[in-house]
């Protein structure tokens, strides 16, 4: 049976921690698919799945890695029995959430195979939510350690809004 290794997530935005999981998975599996989706429990996403796919291209990905949106992946109609979901775990505190992910994926999609990668201690504090918070607080020193430079620019563009005021000058709101 050919296993389809999937690394699913909202990746809003993809971080160096996510990249580390991808790099490790790419050493184990002949092909890894990063599947970008939306997690409704995480609030309004900053980026669409398609935009997250584009952000992944800011990183040097291994040759055996492909990035897709959830819609593109579902359109492939893969056999759930062949799917191996790749998940990163920071520690035991992630287990309750992972258990609910397992139950959801089995009940909704019939997926029951998982490959867990324990995060290297260098990446324990890295998260998409910390990246978003760093942008909001203008903490660019922290942000630069979380995401690729192109992702920083995309986050700043997303966070700011420009409009033309009566004085014919551009005003930036953060």
Long-range contacts (C-beta under 8 A, 24 or more apart in sequence): 1-81, 1-82, 2-82, 3-29, 3-82, 3-83, 3-84, 3-113, 4-31, 4-33, 4-78, 4-82, 4-83, 4-84, 5-29, 5-31, 5-32, 5-33, 5-84, 5-86, 5-115, 6-32, 6-33, 6-35, 6-73, 6-83, 6-84, 6-85, 6-86, 7-32, 7-33, 7-34, 7-35, 7-85, 7-86, 8-34, 8-35, 8-37, 8-70, 8-85, 9-34, 9-35, 9-36, 9-37, 9-39, 10-36, 10-37, 10-38, 10-39, 10-42, 10-45, 10-49, 10-52, 10-128, 11-36, 11-52, 11-55, 11-56, 11-128, 12-42, 12-45, 12-46, 12-47, 12-52, 12-128, 12-132, 13-46, 13-47, 13-52, 13-55, 13-128, 13-131, 13-132, 13-147, 13-151, 13-154, 13-155, 14-52, 14-55, 14-56, 14-58, 14-59, 14-128, 14-147, 14-151, 15-126, 15-127, 15-128, 15-131, 15-146, 15-147, 16-123, 16-126, 16-145, 16-146, 16-147, 16-148, 17-88, 17-119, 17-123, 17-126, 17-127, 17-146, 18-88, 18-128, 19-59, 19-61, 20-88, 20-119, 20-120, 20-122, 20-123, 21-86, 21-88, 21-117, 21-119, 22-61, 22-62, 22-65, 23-62, 24-117, 25-86, 25-115, 25-117, 26-61, 26-62, 26-64, 26-65, 28-115, 29-64, 29-84, 29-86, 30-64, 31-64, 31-65, 31-66, 32-62, 32-64, 32-65, 32-66, 32-86, 33-65, 33-66, 33-67, 33-68, 33-73, 34-61, 34-65, 34-66, 34-67, 34-68, 35-68, 35-69, 35-70, 35-73, 36-67, 36-68, 36-69, 36-70, 37-69, 37-70, 38-70, 42-129, 46-132, 46-155, 46-158, 46-159, 47-154, 47-158, 51-154, 55-150, 55-151, 55-154, 58-147, 58-148, 58-149, 58-150, 58-151, 58-154, 59-148, 80-109, 80-110, 80-111, 81-110, 83-109, 83-111, 83-113, 84-113, 84-114, 84-115, 85-111, 85-113, 85-114, 85-115, 86-114, 86-115, 86-117, 87-114, 87-115, 87-116, 87-117, 88-116, 88-117, 88-118, 88-119, 89-116, 89-117, 89-118, 89-119, 90-118, 90-119, 90-123, 90-124, 91-118, 91-124, 131-155, 135-159, 136-174, 138-174
